Amino acid sequence: MPGSLRAVPAVDYSFAGRRNQDMGWWRLDADTIAGARFAVSPLAETVAALQTLYWGRTAHPAERAWLARHRPPFSRELAHDARTRALLDAALAPDWNATFLTPVPEARTTGPVRFGEEMEALRAASPEAVRADLREANGGPLPSLLDGDDLAGRTADLLERIWHGALRPDWQRRRHLIEADAVARTSAMVRGGWRAALEGMRPGMSWMGRGRLRIRTDDPARRELRSCALVFTPVTFSRTWVCWRAPDRYGVVYPASGPLAENGRAPRPDALAALLGPARAEVLRSLDAPASTTHLVARTGQGLGSVGGHLKVLREANLVARRRSGRSVLYSRTALGESLVQGGAVPRAPR
């Protein structure tokens, strides 16, 4: 319908960052595997938010509440801006995101990547490269509305409005959830290797062994990654895509586990809350995956001092254990704590 957003597709195509012939499986050499990193990217989070606004599709209650609040003004803006609407129609094609819009995030060890830095790189994209990416994503010639040299700047302006209006006020909590997912997957890798770390990361992706990473199950094509930077980036929206800057940078953006789950969290069993107190029971229930104190603050919404006090009591009761992982101290449920949360039989104490 002219002047309207695209209809929601029957399936979620947003995981496609390249066409199928490039997305079967990747063979990673030892250097690429050893150098793989997790990254936090405000730009990736904002692109995921843009896709959610554009497609109007969500996966959990908190995401639906966010969409209900922010999509009406987004739709009104596009209804009065045919050029930006045409730009998104081309950039977010069903089976291919425009490459300039989804760069490989940077995995830093010297401090967080700032949204403004990522925007500078996007704005610096040449008009020729942007139009080439749009033609590639669109599968053919572009409409005359997309003539001109301001497409990168127009895209950046839109992303900045989404970031400042819909994400930045809540970014600290979102960042903690993203970091918690990265910590949990890193811990899973230590315990069970790549197969455990990548489990459930995105549809169709799996570790095949012998350096092979399956990207899609319906495609036999192969790419060789030799001495490449491989970056995994969680986002709090139910969006996922792959991206790369050949020949040396590749990335996978995927939904963080348990994103913004406070509106969709299962209710606490009354007995557990009565036994431990509602706040302490909430901390124990939030340890479905190992987490630091900071991550538990983000998950529960409780203060840092309160979470620390509850963890101390839970550890003394042998319901929670802690261990160090790099610079973080991670907490996890013991067998007794797991039994209480699941409502099963309490394990016998050893004699």
C-alpha positions as CSV (number, residue, x, y, z in Angstrom):
1,M,0.0,0.0,0.0
2,P,1.5,3.4,-1.0
3,G,2.7,5.4,2.0
4,S,2.6,2.5,4.4
5,L,5.2,0.3,6.1
6,R,5.8,-3.1,4.8
7,A,3.5,-5.9,6.0
8,V,5.0,-8.2,8.6
9,P,6.6,-11.2,6.8
10,A,5.5,-14.7,7.5
11,V,8.9,-15.6,8.8
12,D,11.6,-13.5,10.4
13,Y,14.1,-12.8,7.6
14,S,16.2,-10.4,9.6
15,F,18.9,-13.0,10.3
16,A,20.1,-12.7,6.6
17,G,23.0,-10.4,6.3
18,R,24.0,-11.8,2.9
19,R,22.3,-13.8,0.3
20,N,22.0,-17.6,0.7
21,Q,24.9,-18.5,-1.6
22,D,27.3,-16.9,0.9
23,M,25.8,-18.1,4.1
24,G,26.1,-21.9,4.3
25,W,28.9,-22.6,6.7
26,W,32.2,-21.0,7.7
27,R,35.5,-22.9,8.1
28,L,37.6,-21.1,10.8
29,D,41.3,-21.6,11.1
30,A,43.0,-21.8,14.5
31,D,43.9,-18.1,14.6
32,T,40.3,-17.1,13.9
33,I,39.0,-19.4,16.6
34,A,41.5,-18.2,19.2
35,G,40.8,-14.5,18.4
36,A,37.0,-14.7,18.5
37,R,35.5,-12.1,20.9
38,F,32.1,-10.8,22.2
39,A,31.3,-7.1,21.7
40,V,28.8,-4.6,22.9
41,S,27.6,-2.3,20.1
42,P,25.2,0.6,20.5
43,L,24.9,0.7,16.8
44,A,23.9,-2.9,16.5
45,E,21.3,-2.4,19.2
46,T,19.9,0.6,17.3
47,V,19.8,-1.3,14.0
48,A,18.0,-4.1,15.8
49,A,15.5,-1.5,17.1
50,L,15.1,-0.1,13.7
51,Q,14.3,-3.5,12.2
52,T,11.8,-4.1,15.0
53,L,10.1,-0.8,14.3
54,Y,10.1,-1.4,10.6
55,W,8.8,-5.0,10.6
56,G,6.6,-4.7,13.6
57,R,7.5,-8.1,14.9
58,T,8.4,-9.0,18.6
59,A,9.1,-12.1,20.6
60,H,8.4,-11.3,24.3
61,P,6.2,-9.0,26.4
62,A,8.8,-6.3,27.1
63,E,9.6,-6.0,23.5
64,R,5.9,-5.7,22.6
65,A,5.5,-2.9,25.1
66,W,8.5,-1.1,23.7
67,L,7.1,-1.5,20.2
68,A,3.6,-0.3,21.1
69,R,5.2,2.9,22.6
70,H,7.6,3.7,19.8
71,R,6.2,2.5,16.6
72,P,3.3,5.0,16.2
73,P,5.6,8.0,16.1
74,F,8.0,6.1,13.8
75,S,5.2,5.2,11.4
76,R,4.0,8.9,11.4
77,E,7.5,10.1,10.6
78,L,7.8,7.7,7.6
79,A,4.3,8.6,6.4
80,H,5.5,12.1,5.8
81,D,9.0,11.2,4.6
82,A,8.8,9.2,1.3
83,R,12.5,9.3,0.8
84,T,13.5,7.8,4.1
85,R,10.7,5.2,3.6
86,A,12.2,4.2,0.2
87,L,15.6,4.1,1.8
88,L,14.5,1.6,4.4
89,D,12.5,-0.4,1.9
90,A,15.8,-1.0,0.0
91,A,18.2,-1.3,3.0
92,L,16.0,-3.8,4.9
93,A,15.1,-6.1,2.1
94,P,13.7,-9.4,3.2
95,D,16.8,-11.6,2.5
96,W,19.6,-9.1,2.7
97,N,20.5,-6.1,5.0
98,A,22.4,-3.3,3.2
99,T,26.1,-3.8,4.1
100,F,26.8,-0.2,5.1
101,L,24.0,-0.4,7.7
102,T,25.3,-3.5,9.5
103,P,29.1,-3.2,9.9
104,V,31.0,-5.7,12.0
105,P,31.1,-4.3,15.6
106,E,34.4,-3.6,17.2
107,A,35.5,-5.8,20.1
108,R,37.6,-3.5,22.3
109,T,39.7,-4.3,25.4
110,T,40.4,-0.6,26.2
111,G,36.9,0.7,26.9
112,P,33.4,0.7,25.4
113,V,32.6,1.7,21.9
114,R,30.6,4.9,21.9
115,F,27.5,5.3,19.7
116,G,28.9,8.6,18.3
117,E,32.1,6.8,17.1
118,E,30.0,4.2,15.3
119,M,27.9,7.0,13.7
120,E,31.0,8.8,12.5
121,A,32.0,5.7,10.5
122,L,28.5,5.3,9.1
123,R,28.3,8.9,8.0
124,A,31.7,8.6,6.3
125,A,30.5,5.9,3.9
126,S,30.8,7.1,0.3
127,P,27.6,7.8,-1.7
128,E,28.7,5.3,-4.3
129,A,29.3,2.6,-1.8
130,V,25.9,3.2,-0.1
131,R,24.0,3.1,-3.4
132,A,25.9,-0.1,-4.4
133,D,24.9,-1.7,-1.1
134,L,21.3,-0.6,-1.6
135,R,21.1,-2.0,-5.1
136,E,22.6,-5.3,-3.9
137,A,20.1,-5.5,-1.0
138,N,17.2,-4.5,-3.2
139,G,18.1,-6.9,-6.0
140,G,18.0,-4.3,-8.8
141,P,17.9,-0.6,-9.7
142,L,16.9,1.9,-7.1
143,P,13.9,4.3,-7.3
144,S,14.7,7.9,-8.3
145,L,13.9,8.9,-4.8
146,L,17.2,7.5,-3.8
147,D,19.3,9.6,-6.1
148,G,21.6,12.0,-4.3
149,D,24.5,11.9,-1.9
150,D,22.8,12.2,1.5
151,L,21.7,8.6,2.0
152,A,24.4,7.7,4.6
153,G,23.6,10.9,6.5
154,R,19.9,10.4,6.3
155,T,20.3,6.9,7.7
156,A,22.5,8.1,10.5
157,D,20.0,10.8,11.4
158,L,17.2,8.3,11.7
159,L,19.4,6.0,13.8
160,E,20.4,8.8,16.1
161,R,16.7,9.7,16.7
162,I,15.9,6.1,17.6
163,W,19.0,5.9,19.9
164,H,18.4,9.1,21.8
165,G,14.6,8.8,21.9
166,A,14.0,5.1,22.5
167,L,17.3,3.4,23.7
168,R,19.7,5.7,25.4
169,P,17.5,6.3,28.5
170,D,17.5,2.6,29.1
171,W,20.9,1.8,27.7
172,Q,22.6,1.0,31.1
173,R,20.2,-1.8,31.8
174,R,20.3,-3.1,28.2
175,R,24.1,-3.1,28.3
176,H,24.2,-5.1,31.5
177,L,21.9,-7.7,29.9
178,I,24.1,-7.9,26.8
179,E,27.2,-8.3,29.0
180,A,25.5,-10.9,31.1
181,D,24.8,-13.0,28.0
182,A,28.4,-12.7,26.8
183,V,29.7,-13.7,30.3
184,A,27.3,-16.7,30.4
185,R,28.3,-17.9,26.9
186,T,32.0,-17.5,27.7
187,S,31.5,-19.6,30.8
188,A,29.6,-22.2,28.7
189,M,32.6,-22.3,26.3
190,V,35.0,-23.0,29.2
191,R,32.7,-25.9,30.4
192,G,31.6,-27.4,27.0
193,G,33.5,-25.8,24.1
194,W,32.1,-24.0,21.1
195,R,29.1,-26.2,20.8
196,A,27.9,-25.2,24.3
197,A,28.7,-21.5,23.8
198,L,26.7,-21.2,20.5
199,E,23.7,-23.3,21.6
200,G,20.5,-21.4,20.8
201,M,22.4,-18.3,19.6
202,R,20.4,-17.9,16.4
203,P,18.2,-20.0,14.1
204,G,20.1,-22.5,11.9
205,M,23.5,-21.9,13.4
206,S,25.5,-24.6,15.1
207,W,29.1,-25.8,15.7
208,M,29.8,-28.7,13.4
209,G,33.3,-29.4,14.8
210,R,36.7,-29.4,13.1
211,G,36.6,-25.6,12.8
212,R,33.2,-25.5,11.0
213,L,30.5,-23.1,12.0
214,R,27.1,-23.7,10.4
215,I,25.4,-20.4,9.6
216,R,22.3,-21.8,7.8
217,T,21.0,-25.3,7.6
218,D,19.6,-25.0,4.1
219,D,22.7,-24.0,2.2
220,P,25.9,-26.0,1.4
221,A,28.0,-22.9,0.5
222,R,31.3,-22.5,2.4
223,R,33.5,-19.5,3.3
224,E,37.1,-19.8,4.5
225,L,38.0,-17.5,7.4
226,R,41.8,-17.4,7.8
227,S,43.4,-15.1,10.5
228,C,40.1,-13.1,10.6
229,A,38.5,-11.1,13.4
230,L,35.3,-13.0,14.5
231,V,32.9,-11.0,16.7
232,F,29.7,-12.1,18.4
233,T,27.4,-9.3,19.4
234,P,24.3,-9.8,21.5
235,V,21.3,-7.3,21.2
236,T,18.3,-7.1,23.4
237,F,15.8,-7.4,20.5
238,S,14.8,-10.6,18.8
239,R,16.8,-9.8,15.7
240,T,19.8,-11.6,14.2
241,W,22.1,-11.2,11.2
242,V,25.6,-11.9,10.0
243,C,27.9,-9.3,8.6
244,W,31.4,-9.0,7.3
245,R,34.1,-6.8,5.8
246,A,36.0,-9.2,3.6
247,P,38.5,-10.5,3.8
248,D,39.4,-10.1,7.5
249,R,36.3,-9.2,9.7
250,Y,33.2,-11.3,10.3
251,G,30.4,-11.0,12.8
252,V,27.2,-12.6,14.1
253,V,24.6,-10.4,15.8
254,Y,22.1,-12.4,17.8
255,P,19.4,-12.0,20.5
256,A,20.7,-12.0,24.1
257,S,19.1,-14.7,26.3
258,G,16.4,-13.4,28.6
259,P,16.3,-9.8,27.2
260,L,14.4,-7.3,29.2
261,A,12.5,-10.2,30.7
262,E,11.0,-8.4,33.7
263,N,7.6,-8.0,32.0
264,G,7.6,-11.6,30.9
265,R,9.3,-13.4,33.8
266,A,7.5,-16.3,35.2
267,P,5.9,-15.5,38.6
268,R,7.7,-16.5,41.7
269,P,6.2,-19.6,43.5
270,D,4.5,-18.3,46.7
271,A,6.3,-20.9,48.8
272,L,9.8,-19.8,47.7
273,A,9.0,-16.1,48.2
274,A,7.5,-16.9,51.7
275,L,10.6,-18.9,52.6
276,L,13.3,-16.5,51.4
277,G,11.4,-13.2,51.1
278,P,10.3,-11.8,47.7
279,A,13.4,-9.9,46.9
280,R,15.8,-12.7,47.8
281,A,13.8,-15.2,45.9
282,E,14.0,-13.0,42.9
283,V,17.8,-12.9,43.1
284,L,17.9,-16.7,43.3
285,R,15.4,-17.2,40.4
286,S,17.4,-14.7,38.3
287,L,20.5,-17.1,38.3
288,D,19.3,-19.3,35.4
289,A,22.7,-18.5,34.0
290,P,25.9,-17.4,35.9
291,A,25.8,-13.7,36.6
292,S,27.8,-11.0,38.3
293,T,26.4,-8.7,40.9
294,T,26.1,-5.9,38.3
295,H,24.2,-8.2,36.0
296,L,21.8,-9.3,38.8
297,V,21.1,-5.6,39.5
298,A,20.0,-5.2,35.8
299,R,18.0,-8.4,35.8
300,T,16.1,-7.8,39.1
301,G,16.0,-4.0,39.2
302,Q,17.2,-4.1,42.8
303,G,19.9,-1.9,44.2
304,L,23.6,-3.0,44.2
305,G,23.7,-3.1,48.1
306,S,20.5,-5.1,48.3
307,V,21.6,-7.7,45.7
308,G,25.0,-8.0,47.5
309,G,23.3,-8.6,50.8
310,H,20.9,-11.2,49.4
311,L,23.8,-13.1,47.7
312,K,25.7,-13.2,51.0
313,V,22.7,-14.8,52.7
314,L,22.1,-17.2,49.8
315,R,25.8,-18.3,49.9
316,E,25.7,-18.9,53.6
317,A,22.6,-21.1,53.1
318,N,24.5,-23.0,50.4
319,L,21.9,-22.0,47.8
320,V,24.4,-20.0,45.7
321,A,28.1,-20.5,44.8
322,R,30.6,-18.1,43.3
323,R,33.7,-18.3,41.2
324,R,36.0,-16.0,39.3
325,S,35.9,-15.7,35.5
326,G,38.5,-13.2,34.3
327,R,37.8,-9.9,36.0
328,S,34.3,-10.9,37.0
329,V,32.9,-12.8,40.0
330,L,30.1,-15.0,38.8
331,Y,27.3,-16.4,41.0
332,S,25.3,-19.5,40.2
333,R,22.8,-21.7,41.9
334,T,23.9,-24.8,43.8
335,A,22.1,-28.1,43.5
336,L,20.1,-27.2,46.6
337,G,19.3,-23.8,45.2
338,E,18.2,-25.3,41.9
339,S,16.0,-27.8,43.7
340,L,14.2,-25.0,45.6
341,V,13.7,-22.9,42.4
342,Q,12.3,-25.9,40.4
343,G,10.2,-27.0,43.3
344,G,11.8,-30.5,43.4
345,A,12.9,-32.6,46.2
346,V,15.6,-31.1,48.4
347,P,18.9,-33.1,48.1
348,R,19.9,-35.1,51.2
349,A,22.8,-33.6,53.1
350,P,25.9,-35.9,53.0
351,R,26.5,-37.9,56.2
